[in-house]
Amino acid sequence: MMNRCARCAEFASITDVLGYAWCVTHAYRAEVSAWGKAHHFPDLKCFPFAIGPGEYLWKIAVGVGKDDFLYMALAAIEDRENNEDL
């Protein structure tokens, strides 16, 4: 049996580190969860919102957060990565 995307119920192409299945359209959410896990699920400020620290809050954010919010989270992650290089 094929897994279905946790967001839209299309056929999933990937399963992320939190156990969510994602289709091609929503696979970017797996990037957010992978970064969170790699950095021990920190507090991530993505103005005007944030993801609180801890796996539980990241799981909620990635699983049910609106697309716009997750795109802001990706931008915040990119910003953090760029600033770590300074």
PDB file of N, CA, C and O in Angstrom:
ATOM      1  N   MET A   1       0.838  -1.188   0.000  1.00  0.00           N
ATOM      2  CA  MET A   1       0.000   0.000   0.000  1.00  0.00           C
ATOM      3  C   MET A   1       0.886   1.255   0.000  1.00  0.00           C
ATOM      4  O   MET A   1       1.846   1.340   0.766  1.00  0.00           O
ATOM      5  N   MET A   2       0.569   2.197  -0.836  1.00  0.00           N
ATOM      6  CA  MET A   2       1.319   3.449  -0.927  1.00  0.00           C
ATOM      7  C   MET A   2       0.892   4.410   0.187  1.00  0.00           C
ATOM      8  O   MET A   2      -0.287   4.506   0.527  1.00  0.00           O
ATOM      9  N   ASN A   3       1.872   5.115   0.741  1.00  0.00           N
ATOM     10  CA  ASN A   3       1.565   6.159   1.710  1.00  0.00           C
ATOM     11  C   ASN A   3       0.969   7.357   1.002  1.00  0.00           C
ATOM     12  O   ASN A   3       1.224   7.585  -0.180  1.00  0.00           O
ATOM     13  N   ARG A   4       0.188   8.105   1.719  1.00  0.00           N
ATOM     14  CA  ARG A   4      -0.416   9.328   1.203  1.00  0.00           C
ATOM     15  C   ARG A   4       0.180  10.535   1.922  1.00  0.00           C
ATOM     16  O   ARG A   4       0.560  10.456   3.090  1.00  0.00           O
ATOM     17  N   CYS A   5       0.251  11.641   1.206  1.00  0.00           N
ATOM     18  CA  CYS A   5       0.770  12.888   1.756  1.00  0.00           C
ATOM     19  C   CYS A   5      -0.055  13.323   2.966  1.00  0.00           C
ATOM     20  O   CYS A   5      -1.285  13.290   2.941  1.00  0.00           O
ATOM     21  N   ALA A   6       0.643  13.727   4.018  1.00  0.00           N
ATOM     22  CA  ALA A   6      -0.019  14.177   5.235  1.00  0.00           C
ATOM     23  C   ALA A   6      -0.776  15.487   5.036  1.00  0.00           C
ATOM     24  O   ALA A   6      -1.631  15.838   5.849  1.00  0.00           O
ATOM     25  N   ARG A   7      -0.473  16.197   3.981  1.00  0.00           N
ATOM     26  CA  ARG A   7      -1.096  17.504   3.745  1.00  0.00           C
ATOM     27  C   ARG A   7      -2.262  17.421   2.771  1.00  0.00           C
ATOM     28  O   ARG A   7      -3.301  18.038   3.006  1.00  0.00           O
ATOM     29  N   CYS A   8      -2.111  16.664   1.672  1.00  0.00           N
ATOM     30  CA  CYS A   8      -3.143  16.720   0.622  1.00  0.00           C
ATOM     31  C   CYS A   8      -3.674  15.351   0.194  1.00  0.00           C
ATOM     32  O   CYS A   8      -4.588  15.287  -0.627  1.00  0.00           O
ATOM     33  N   ALA A   9      -3.135  14.274   0.719  1.00  0.00           N
ATOM     34  CA  ALA A   9      -3.579  12.905   0.428  1.00  0.00           C
ATOM     35  C   ALA A   9      -3.186  12.396  -0.960  1.00  0.00           C
ATOM     36  O   ALA A   9      -3.665  11.347  -1.390  1.00  0.00           O
ATOM     37  N   GLU A  10      -2.314  13.133  -1.668  1.00  0.00           N
ATOM     38  CA  GLU A  10      -1.756  12.594  -2.912  1.00  0.00           C
ATOM     39  C   GLU A  10      -0.769  11.488  -2.532  1.00  0.00           C
ATOM     40  O   GLU A  10      -0.406  11.348  -1.364  1.00  0.00           O
ATOM     41  N   PHE A  11      -0.340  10.708  -3.521  1.00  0.00           N
ATOM     42  CA  PHE A  11       0.645   9.675  -3.236  1.00  0.00           C
ATOM     43  C   PHE A  11       1.944  10.311  -2.763  1.00  0.00           C
ATOM     44  O   PHE A  11       2.412  11.291  -3.341  1.00  0.00           O
ATOM     45  N   ALA A  12       2.518   9.751  -1.715  1.00  0.00           N
ATOM     46  CA  ALA A  12       3.731  10.300  -1.119  1.00  0.00           C
ATOM     47  C   ALA A  12       4.967   9.833  -1.868  1.00  0.00           C
ATOM     48  O   ALA A  12       5.029   8.709  -2.365  1.00  0.00           O
ATOM     49  N   SER A  13       5.947  10.723  -1.935  1.00  0.00           N
ATOM     50  CA  SER A  13       7.220  10.383  -2.566  1.00  0.00           C
ATOM     51  C   SER A  13       8.354  10.300  -1.547  1.00  0.00           C
ATOM     52  O   SER A  13       9.441   9.819  -1.868  1.00  0.00           O
ATOM     53  N   ILE A  14       8.106  10.767  -0.317  1.00  0.00           N
ATOM     54  CA  ILE A  14       9.147  10.798   0.709  1.00  0.00           C
ATOM     55  C   ILE A  14       8.493  10.714   2.085  1.00  0.00           C
ATOM     56  O   ILE A  14       7.360  11.156   2.279  1.00  0.00           O
ATOM     57  N   THR A  15       9.224  10.141   3.030  1.00  0.00           N
ATOM     58  CA  THR A  15       8.816  10.155   4.436  1.00  0.00           C
ATOM     59  C   THR A  15       9.915  10.881   5.199  1.00  0.00           C
ATOM     60  O   THR A  15      11.095  10.559   5.055  1.00  0.00           O
ATOM     61  N   ASP A  16       9.525  11.867   6.016  1.00  0.00           N
ATOM     62  CA  ASP A  16      10.527  12.684   6.702  1.00  0.00           C
ATOM     63  C   ASP A  16      10.974  12.058   8.017  1.00  0.00           C
ATOM     64  O   ASP A  16      10.515  10.981   8.398  1.00  0.00           O
ATOM     65  N   VAL A  17      11.879  12.753   8.704  1.00  0.00           N
ATOM     66  CA  VAL A  17      12.460  12.249   9.948  1.00  0.00           C
ATOM     67  C   VAL A  17      11.464  12.209  11.097  1.00  0.00           C
ATOM     68  O   VAL A  17      11.719  11.568  12.116  1.00  0.00           O
ATOM     69  N   LEU A  18      10.337  12.884  10.945  1.00  0.00           N
ATOM     70  CA  LEU A  18       9.305  12.872  11.971  1.00  0.00           C
ATOM     71  C   LEU A  18       8.241  11.809  11.703  1.00  0.00           C
ATOM     72  O   LEU A  18       7.338  11.605  12.513  1.00  0.00           O
ATOM     73  N   GLY A  19       8.358  11.136  10.558  1.00  0.00           N
ATOM     74  CA  GLY A  19       7.412  10.076  10.221  1.00  0.00           C
ATOM     75  C   GLY A  19       6.285  10.491   9.295  1.00  0.00           C
ATOM     76  O   GLY A  19       5.432   9.669   8.959  1.00  0.00           O
ATOM     77  N   TYR A  20       6.263  11.754   8.873  1.00  0.00           N
ATOM     78  CA  TYR A  20       5.238  12.220   7.946  1.00  0.00           C
ATOM     79  C   TYR A  20       5.594  11.815   6.521  1.00  0.00           C
ATOM     80  O   TYR A  20       6.762  11.836   6.133  1.00  0.00           O
ATOM     81  N   ALA A  21       4.585  11.451   5.752  1.00  0.00           N
ATOM     82  CA  ALA A  21       4.753  11.168   4.331  1.00  0.00           C
ATOM     83  C   ALA A  21       4.368  12.422   3.552  1.00  0.00           C
ATOM     84  O   ALA A  21       3.398  13.096   3.898  1.00  0.00           O
ATOM     85  N   TRP A  22       5.140  12.742   2.483  1.00  0.00           N
ATOM     86  CA  TRP A  22       4.899  13.951   1.700  1.00  0.00           C
ATOM     87  C   TRP A  22       4.921  13.633   0.214  1.00  0.00           C
ATOM     88  O   TRP A  22       5.705  12.806  -0.252  1.00  0.00           O
ATOM     89  N   CYS A  23       4.044  14.307  -0.517  1.00  0.00           N
ATOM     90  CA  CYS A  23       4.050  14.222  -1.981  1.00  0.00           C
ATOM     91  C   CYS A  23       5.141  15.147  -2.518  1.00  0.00           C
ATOM     92  O   CYS A  23       5.819  15.828  -1.748  1.00  0.00           O
ATOM     93  N   VAL A  24       5.306  15.169  -3.822  1.00  0.00           N
ATOM     94  CA  VAL A  24       6.322  16.025  -4.441  1.00  0.00           C
ATOM     95  C   VAL A  24       6.069  17.497  -4.109  1.00  0.00           C
ATOM     96  O   VAL A  24       7.014  18.236  -3.834  1.00  0.00           O
ATOM     97  N   THR A  25       4.822  17.927  -4.131  1.00  0.00           N
ATOM     98  CA  THR A  25       4.481  19.326  -3.859  1.00  0.00           C
ATOM     99  C   THR A  25       4.837  19.736  -2.441  1.00  0.00           C
ATOM    100  O   THR A  25       5.284  20.861  -2.221  1.00  0.00           O
ATOM    101  N   HIS A  26       4.650  18.857  -1.487  1.00  0.00           N
ATOM    102  CA  HIS A  26       4.868  19.199  -0.081  1.00  0.00           C
ATOM    103  C   HIS A  26       6.167  18.640   0.489  1.00  0.00           C
ATOM    104  O   HIS A  26       6.371  18.680   1.703  1.00  0.00           O
ATOM    105  N   ALA A  27       7.041  18.123  -0.356  1.00  0.00           N
ATOM    106  CA  ALA A  27       8.304  17.531   0.110  1.00  0.00           C
ATOM    107  C   ALA A  27       9.208  18.553   0.802  1.00  0.00           C
ATOM    108  O   ALA A  27      10.079  18.167   1.582  1.00  0.00           O
ATOM    109  N   TYR A  28       9.020  19.839   0.535  1.00  0.00           N
ATOM    110  CA  TYR A  28       9.831  20.870   1.191  1.00  0.00           C
ATOM    111  C   TYR A  28       9.656  20.820   2.709  1.00  0.00           C
ATOM    112  O   TYR A  28      10.542  21.250   3.448  1.00  0.00           O
ATOM    113  N   ARG A  29       8.523  20.302   3.177  1.00  0.00           N
ATOM    114  CA  ARG A  29       8.291  20.184   4.618  1.00  0.00           C
ATOM    115  C   ARG A  29       9.281  19.216   5.252  1.00  0.00           C
ATOM    116  O   ARG A  29       9.655  19.372   6.415  1.00  0.00           O
ATOM    117  N   ALA A  30       9.707  18.210   4.478  1.00  0.00           N
ATOM    118  CA  ALA A  30      10.718  17.265   4.971  1.00  0.00           C
ATOM    119  C   ALA A  30      12.042  17.976   5.201  1.00  0.00           C
ATOM    120  O   ALA A  30      12.793  17.605   6.103  1.00  0.00           O
ATOM    121  N   GLU A  31      12.341  18.997   4.396  1.00  0.00           N
ATOM    122  CA  GLU A  31      13.566  19.782   4.595  1.00  0.00           C
ATOM    123  C   GLU A  31      13.526  20.503   5.938  1.00  0.00           C
ATOM    124  O   GLU A  31      14.522  20.558   6.658  1.00  0.00           O
ATOM    125  N   VAL A  32      12.352  21.057   6.264  1.00  0.00           N
ATOM    126  CA  VAL A  32      12.195  21.771   7.531  1.00  0.00           C
ATOM    127  C   VAL A  32      12.386  20.807   8.697  1.00  0.00           C
ATOM    128  O   VAL A  32      13.126  21.106   9.635  1.00  0.00           O
ATOM    129  N   SER A  33      11.726  19.655   8.644  1.00  0.00           N
ATOM    130  CA  SER A  33      11.848  18.699   9.753  1.00  0.00           C
ATOM    131  C   SER A  33      13.262  18.142   9.857  1.00  0.00           C
ATOM    132  O   SER A  33      13.754  17.927  10.965  1.00  0.00           O
ATOM    133  N   ALA A  34      13.928  17.905   8.728  1.00  0.00           N
ATOM    134  CA  ALA A  34      15.298  17.387   8.760  1.00  0.00           C
ATOM    135  C   ALA A  34      16.239  18.401   9.408  1.00  0.00           C
ATOM    136  O   ALA A  34      17.088  18.030  10.219  1.00  0.00           O
ATOM    137  N   TRP A  35      16.093  19.668   9.056  1.00  0.00           N
ATOM    138  CA  TRP A  35      16.938  20.698   9.655  1.00  0.00           C
ATOM    139  C   TRP A  35      16.667  20.769  11.159  1.00  0.00           C
ATOM    140  O   TRP A  35      17.597  20.854  11.961  1.00  0.00           O
ATOM    141  N   GLY A  36      15.397  20.733  11.531  1.00  0.00           N
ATOM    142  CA  GLY A  36      15.045  20.773  12.953  1.00  0.00           C
ATOM    143  C   GLY A  36      15.699  19.643  13.728  1.00  0.00           C
ATOM    144  O   GLY A  36      16.278  19.863  14.792  1.00  0.00           O
ATOM    145  N   LYS A  37      15.606  18.435  13.194  1.00  0.00           N
ATOM    146  CA  LYS A  37      16.207  17.292  13.890  1.00  0.00           C
ATOM    147  C   LYS A  37      17.727  17.425  13.955  1.00  0.00           C
ATOM    148  O   LYS A  37      18.332  17.157  14.993  1.00  0.00           O
ATOM    149  N   ALA A  38      18.338  17.835  12.855  1.00  0.00           N
ATOM    150  CA  ALA A  38      19.796  17.979  12.816  1.00  0.00           C
ATOM    151  C   ALA A  38      20.300  19.012  13.820  1.00  0.00           C
ATOM    152  O   ALA A  38      21.447  18.948  14.263  1.00  0.00           O
ATOM    153  N   HIS A  39      19.435  19.964  14.177  1.00  0.00           N
ATOM    154  CA  HIS A  39      19.818  21.033  15.115  1.00  0.00           C
ATOM    155  C   HIS A  39      19.118  20.876  16.464  1.00  0.00           C
ATOM    156  O   HIS A  39      19.025  21.828  17.238  1.00  0.00           O
ATOM    157  N   HIS A  40      18.627  19.667  16.736  1.00  0.00           N
ATOM    158  CA  HIS A  40      18.011  19.335  18.025  1.00  0.00           C
ATOM    159  C   HIS A  40      16.752  20.158  18.313  1.00  0.00           C
ATOM    160  O   HIS A  40      16.514  20.566  19.450  1.00  0.00           O
ATOM    161  N   PHE A  41      15.955  20.394  17.276  1.00  0.00           N
ATOM    162  CA  PHE A  41      14.655  21.070  17.370  1.00  0.00           C
ATOM    163  C   PHE A  41      14.718  22.357  18.188  1.00  0.00           C
ATOM    164  O   PHE A  41      14.089  22.459  19.241  1.00  0.00           O
ATOM    165  N   PRO A  42      15.482  23.343  17.701  1.00  0.00           N
ATOM    166  CA  PRO A  42      15.624  24.608  18.441  1.00  0.00           C
ATOM    167  C   PRO A  42      14.404  25.510  18.257  1.00  0.00           C
ATOM    168  O   PRO A  42      13.502  25.217  17.473  1.00  0.00           O
ATOM    169  N   ASP A  43      14.405  26.605  18.996  1.00  0.00           N
ATOM    170  CA  ASP A  43      13.443  27.674  18.768  1.00  0.00           C
ATOM    171  C   ASP A  43      13.823  28.323  17.443  1.00  0.00           C
ATOM    172  O   ASP A  43      14.981  28.691  17.242  1.00  0.00           O
ATOM    173  N   LEU A  44      12.861  28.464  16.540  1.00  0.00           N
ATOM    174  CA  LEU A  44      13.135  29.074  15.238  1.00  0.00           C
ATOM    175  C   LEU A  44      12.183  30.237  15.029  1.00  0.00           C
ATOM    176  O   LEU A  44      10.976  30.048  14.874  1.00  0.00           O
ATOM    177  N   LYS A  45      12.736  31.440  15.025  1.00  0.00           N
ATOM    178  CA  LYS A  45      11.924  32.632  14.797  1.00  0.00           C
ATOM    179  C   LYS A  45      11.811  32.880  13.301  1.00  0.00           C
ATOM    180  O   LYS A  45      12.818  33.016  12.606  1.00  0.00           O
ATOM    181  N   CYS A  46      10.584  32.936  12.814  1.00  0.00           N
ATOM    182  CA  CYS A  46      10.331  33.245  11.404  1.00  0.00           C
ATOM    183  C   CYS A  46       9.230  34.299  11.387  1.00  0.00           C
ATOM    184  O   CYS A  46       8.056  34.012  11.153  1.00  0.00           O
ATOM    185  N   PHE A  47       9.659  35.521  11.643  1.00  0.00           N
ATOM    186  CA  PHE A  47       8.777  36.664  11.856  1.00  0.00           C
ATOM    187  C   PHE A  47       7.630  36.691  10.859  1.00  0.00           C
ATOM    188  O   PHE A  47       7.847  36.533   9.657  1.00  0.00           O
ATOM    189  N   PRO A  48       6.407  36.892  11.350  1.00  0.00           N
ATOM    190  CA  PRO A  48       5.986  37.199  12.719  1.00  0.00           C
ATOM    191  C   PRO A  48       5.635  35.969  13.551  1.00  0.00           C
ATOM    192  O   PRO A  48       4.965  36.086  14.576  1.00  0.00           O
ATOM    193  N   PHE A  49       6.081  34.798  13.117  1.00  0.00           N
ATOM    194  CA  PHE A  49       5.771  33.552  13.812  1.00  0.00           C
ATOM    195  C   PHE A  49       7.044  32.912  14.357  1.00  0.00           C
ATOM    196  O   PHE A  49       8.131  33.478  14.244  1.00  0.00           O
ATOM    197  N   ALA A  50       6.897  31.734  14.944  1.00  0.00           N
ATOM    198  CA  ALA A  50       8.049  30.980  15.443  1.00  0.00           C
ATOM    199  C   ALA A  50       7.644  29.523  15.623  1.00  0.00           C
ATOM    200  O   ALA A  50       6.464  29.195  15.748  1.00  0.00           O
ATOM    201  N   ILE A  51       8.642  28.671  15.632  1.00  0.00           N
ATOM    202  CA  ILE A  51       8.458  27.284  16.035  1.00  0.00           C
ATOM    203  C   ILE A  51       9.183  27.158  17.364  1.00  0.00           C
ATOM    204  O   ILE A  51      10.380  27.431  17.453  1.00  0.00           O
ATOM    205  N   GLY A  52       8.470  26.752  18.379  1.00  0.00           N
ATOM    206  CA  GLY A  52       9.073  26.609  19.695  1.00  0.00           C
ATOM    207  C   GLY A  52      10.031  25.439  19.746  1.00  0.00           C
ATOM    208  O   GLY A  52      10.036  24.596  18.849  1.00  0.00           O
ATOM    209  N   PRO A  53      10.845  25.380  20.791  1.00  0.00           N
ATOM    210  CA  PRO A  53      11.827  24.307  20.902  1.00  0.00           C
ATOM    211  C   PRO A  53      11.176  22.971  21.248  1.00  0.00           C
ATOM    212  O   PRO A  53      10.164  22.919  21.948  1.00  0.00           O
ATOM    213  N   GLY A  54      11.764  21.915  20.753  1.00  0.00           N
ATOM    214  CA  GLY A  54      11.303  20.573  21.075  1.00  0.00           C
ATOM    215  C   GLY A  54      10.648  19.873  19.896  1.00  0.00           C
ATOM    216  O   GLY A  54      10.010  20.504  19.053  1.00  0.00           O
ATOM    217  N   GLU A  55      10.816  18.559  19.852  1.00  0.00           N
ATOM    218  CA  GLU A  55      10.290  17.767  18.743  1.00  0.00           C
ATOM    219  C   GLU A  55       8.778  17.885  18.602  1.00  0.00           C
ATOM    220  O   GLU A  55       8.270  17.938  17.483  1.00  0.00           O
ATOM    221  N   TYR A  56       8.055  17.927  19.706  1.00  0.00           N
ATOM    222  CA  TYR A  56       6.597  18.006  19.652  1.00  0.00           C
ATOM    223  C   TYR A  56       6.123  19.244  18.898  1.00  0.00           C
ATOM    224  O   TYR A  56       5.248  19.151  18.036  1.00  0.00           O
ATOM    225  N   LEU A  57       6.699  20.404  19.219  1.00  0.00           N
ATOM    226  CA  LEU A  57       6.281  21.644  18.565  1.00  0.00           C
ATOM    227  C   LEU A  57       6.681  21.656  17.094  1.00  0.00           C
ATOM    228  O   LEU A  57       5.950  22.186  16.256  1.00  0.00           O
ATOM    229  N   TRP A  58       7.827  21.080  16.777  1.00  0.00           N
ATOM    230  CA  TRP A  58       8.238  20.985  15.372  1.00  0.00           C
ATOM    231  C   TRP A  58       7.306  20.057  14.608  1.00  0.00           C
ATOM    232  O   TRP A  58       6.967  20.328  13.456  1.00  0.00           O
ATOM    233  N   LYS A  59       6.889  18.958  15.245  1.00  0.00           N
ATOM    234  CA  LYS A  59       5.991  18.017  14.577  1.00  0.00           C
ATOM    235  C   LYS A  59       4.653  18.684  14.255  1.00  0.00           C
ATOM    236  O   LYS A  59       4.099  18.473  13.176  1.00  0.00           O
ATOM    237  N   ILE A  60       4.141  19.476  15.175  1.00  0.00           N
ATOM    238  CA  ILE A  60       2.892  20.197  14.929  1.00  0.00           C
ATOM    239  C   ILE A  60       3.088  21.217  13.805  1.00  0.00           C
ATOM    240  O   ILE A  60       2.278  21.283  12.880  1.00  0.00           O
ATOM    241  N   ALA A  61       4.149  22.004  13.882  1.00  0.00           N
ATOM    242  CA  ALA A  61       4.397  23.045  12.878  1.00  0.00           C
ATOM    243  C   ALA A  61       4.524  22.450  11.481  1.00  0.00           C
ATOM    244  O   ALA A  61       3.899  22.936  10.539  1.00  0.00           O
ATOM    245  N   VAL A  62       5.330  21.403  11.345  1.00  0.00           N
ATOM    246  CA  VAL A  62       5.546  20.792  10.035  1.00  0.00           C
ATOM    247  C   VAL A  62       4.295  20.076   9.550  1.00  0.00           C
ATOM    248  O   VAL A  62       3.980  20.107   8.360  1.00  0.00           O
ATOM    249  N   GLY A  63       3.588  19.438  10.455  1.00  0.00           N
ATOM    250  CA  GLY A  63       2.422  18.649  10.071  1.00  0.00           C
ATOM    251  C   GLY A  63       1.200  19.452   9.694  1.00  0.00           C
ATOM    252  O   GLY A  63       0.514  19.114   8.730  1.00  0.00           O
ATOM    253  N   VAL A  64       0.913  20.509  10.432  1.00  0.00           N
ATOM    254  CA  VAL A  64      -0.330  21.254  10.174  1.00  0.00           C
ATOM    255  C   VAL A  64      -0.134  22.731   9.850  1.00  0.00           C
ATOM    256  O   VAL A  64      -1.103  23.440   9.580  1.00  0.00           O
ATOM    257  N   GLY A  65       1.115  23.197   9.877  1.00  0.00           N
ATOM    258  CA  GLY A  65       1.366  24.599   9.547  1.00  0.00           C
ATOM    259  C   GLY A  65       0.983  24.921   8.107  1.00  0.00           C
ATOM    260  O   GLY A  65       1.122  24.085   7.214  1.00  0.00           O
ATOM    261  N   LYS A  66       0.508  26.125   7.897  1.00  0.00           N
ATOM    262  CA  LYS A  66       0.150  26.560   6.536  1.00  0.00           C
ATOM    263  C   LYS A  66       1.409  26.674   5.684  1.00  0.00           C
ATOM    264  O   LYS A  66       2.509  26.879   6.195  1.00  0.00           O
ATOM    265  N   ASP A  67       1.224  26.538   4.386  1.00  0.00           N
ATOM    266  CA  ASP A  67       2.356  26.596   3.463  1.00  0.00           C
ATOM    267  C   ASP A  67       3.159  27.884   3.621  1.00  0.00           C
ATOM    268  O   ASP A  67       4.389  27.845   3.651  1.00  0.00           O
ATOM    269  N   ASP A  68       2.479  29.023   3.721  1.00  0.00           N
ATOM    270  CA  ASP A  68       3.190  30.301   3.867  1.00  0.00           C
ATOM    271  C   ASP A  68       4.094  30.297   5.099  1.00  0.00           C
ATOM    272  O   ASP A  68       5.220  30.794   5.053  1.00  0.00           O
ATOM    273  N   PHE A  69       3.598  29.738   6.191  1.00  0.00           N
ATOM    274  CA  PHE A  69       4.389  29.660   7.416  1.00  0.00           C
ATOM    275  C   PHE A  69       5.628  28.787   7.215  1.00  0.00           C
ATOM    276  O   PHE A  69       6.718  29.147   7.660  1.00  0.00           O
ATOM    277  N   LEU A  70       5.467  27.645   6.549  1.00  0.00           N
ATOM    278  CA  LEU A  70       6.615  26.755   6.336  1.00  0.00           C
ATOM    279  C   LEU A  70       7.617  27.363   5.374  1.00  0.00           C
ATOM    280  O   LEU A  70       8.816  27.117   5.504  1.00  0.00           O
ATOM    281  N   TYR A  71       7.153  28.157   4.403  1.00  0.00           N
ATOM    282  CA  TYR A  71       8.095  28.858   3.529  1.00  0.00           C
ATOM    283  C   TYR A  71       8.876  29.905   4.331  1.00  0.00           C
ATOM    284  O   TYR A  71      10.064  30.111   4.084  1.00  0.00           O
ATOM    285  N   MET A  72       8.215  30.567   5.288  1.00  0.00           N
ATOM    286  CA  MET A  72       8.921  31.515   6.157  1.00  0.00           C
ATOM    287  C   MET A  72       9.938  30.782   7.019  1.00  0.00           C
ATOM    288  O   MET A  72      11.026  31.300   7.272  1.00  0.00           O
ATOM    289  N   ALA A  73       9.587  29.570   7.477  1.00  0.00           N
ATOM    290  CA  ALA A  73      10.516  28.773   8.267  1.00  0.00           C
ATOM    291  C   ALA A  73      11.743  28.398   7.431  1.00  0.00           C
ATOM    292  O   ALA A  73      12.872  28.453   7.919  1.00  0.00           O
ATOM    293  N   LEU A  74      11.515  28.017   6.168  1.00  0.00           N
ATOM    294  CA  LEU A  74      12.649  27.706   5.289  1.00  0.00           C
ATOM    295  C   LEU A  74      13.556  28.924   5.102  1.00  0.00           C
ATOM    296  O   LEU A  74      14.780  28.799   5.100  1.00  0.00           O
ATOM    297  N   ALA A  75      12.948  30.100   4.945  1.00  0.00           N
ATOM    298  CA  ALA A  75      13.734  31.330   4.797  1.00  0.00           C
ATOM    299  C   ALA A  75      14.528  31.614   6.069  1.00  0.00           C
ATOM    300  O   ALA A  75      15.684  32.033   5.999  1.00  0.00           O
ATOM    301  N   ALA A  76      13.915  31.387   7.230  1.00  0.00           N
ATOM    302  CA  ALA A  76      14.607  31.607   8.501  1.00  0.00           C
ATOM    303  C   ALA A  76      15.767  30.620   8.665  1.00  0.00           C
ATOM    304  O   ALA A  76      16.828  30.977   9.176  1.00  0.00           O
ATOM    305  N   ILE A  77      15.555  29.387   8.228  1.00  0.00           N
ATOM    306  CA  ILE A  77      16.622  28.376   8.283  1.00  0.00           C
ATOM    307  C   ILE A  77      17.776  28.794   7.386  1.00  0.00           C
ATOM    308  O   ILE A  77      18.938  28.725   7.785  1.00  0.00           O
ATOM    309  N   GLU A  78      17.454  29.226   6.179  1.00  0.00           N
ATOM    310  CA  GLU A  78      18.500  29.685   5.253  1.00  0.00           C
ATOM    311  C   GLU A  78      19.257  30.867   5.837  1.00  0.00           C
ATOM    312  O   GLU A  78      20.482  30.934   5.736  1.00  0.00           O
ATOM    313  N   ASP A  79      18.535  31.800   6.447  1.00  0.00           N
ATOM    314  CA  ASP A  79      19.170  32.959   7.064  1.00  0.00           C
ATOM    315  C   ASP A  79      20.107  32.526   8.187  1.00  0.00           C
ATOM    316  O   ASP A  79      21.225  33.028   8.299  1.00  0.00           O
ATOM    317  N   ARG A  80      19.649  31.598   9.010  1.00  0.00           N
ATOM    318  CA  ARG A  80      20.488  31.097  10.106  1.00  0.00           C
ATOM    319  C   ARG A  80      21.747  30.421   9.568  1.00  0.00           C
ATOM    320  O   ARG A  80      22.844  30.619  10.090  1.00  0.00           O
ATOM    321  N   GLU A  81      21.574  29.629   8.531  1.00  0.00           N
ATOM    322  CA  GLU A  81      22.720  28.936   7.938  1.00  0.00           C
ATOM    323  C   GLU A  81      23.727  29.939   7.376  1.00  0.00           C
ATOM    324  O   GLU A  81      24.935  29.773   7.550  1.00  0.00           O
ATOM    325  N   ASN A  82      23.234  30.972   6.707  1.00  0.00           N
ATOM    326  CA  ASN A  82      24.118  31.993   6.140  1.00  0.00           C
ATOM    327  C   ASN A  82      24.840  32.784   7.230  1.00  0.00           C
ATOM    328  O   ASN A  82      26.007  33.142   7.067  1.00  0.00           O
ATOM    329  N   ASN A  83      24.158  33.054   8.328  1.00  0.00           N
ATOM    330  CA  ASN A  83      24.773  33.832   9.421  1.00  0.00           C
ATOM    331  C   ASN A  83      25.772  33.011  10.219  1.00  0.00           C
ATOM    332  O   ASN A  83      26.672  33.582  10.835  1.00  0.00           O
ATOM    333  N   GLU A  84      25.642  31.684  10.228  1.00  0.00           N
ATOM    334  CA  GLU A  84      26.604  30.836  10.928  1.00  0.00           C
ATOM    335  C   GLU A  84      27.967  30.863  10.257  1.00  0.00           C
ATOM    336  O   GLU A  84      28.988  30.594  10.891  1.00  0.00           O
ATOM    337  N   ASP A  85      27.976  31.191   8.967  1.00  0.00           N
ATOM    338  CA  ASP A  85      29.226  31.230   8.218  1.00  0.00           C
ATOM    339  C   ASP A  85      30.047  32.486   8.508  1.00  0.00           C
ATOM    340  O   ASP A  85      31.220  32.547   8.139  1.00  0.00           O
ATOM    341  N   LEU A  86      29.468  33.466   9.148  1.00  0.00           N
ATOM    342  CA  LEU A  86      30.182  34.724   9.411  1.00  0.00           C
ATOM    343  C   LEU A  86      31.227  34.572  10.474  1.00  0.00           C
ATOM    344  O   LEU A  86      31.912  35.539  10.808  1.00  0.00           O
TER     345      LEU A  86
END
